[in-house]
Amino acid sequence: MPCKKASAKFQIKGKNITLNYENKGNGKREILVNGIKEATVFDPIMKTEKLFIKTSKLTDNMVITVLD
């Protein structure tokens, strides 16, 4: 990503979601949901880790943090 930090707020399926991104130079992407590290899956097309969150798991004021 072309920046060190970014933050955005979205409304998805009626839930307020905050997405934070930070490039820490870790060499591997980690994704945290409300501060808890989640298991990710490697996407060979995007060539990075990704996380799918089911609609039923979305909560209001959820914070998703992506660390690279």
Beta strands, then each sheet from edge to edge (+ up, - down):
strand 1: 5-12
strand 2: 15-22
strand 3: 30-33
strand 4: 36-37
strand 5: 41-43
strand 6: 48-50
strand 7: 62-67
sheet 1: 1+ 2- 7- 3+ 4-
sheet 2: 5+ 6-
end
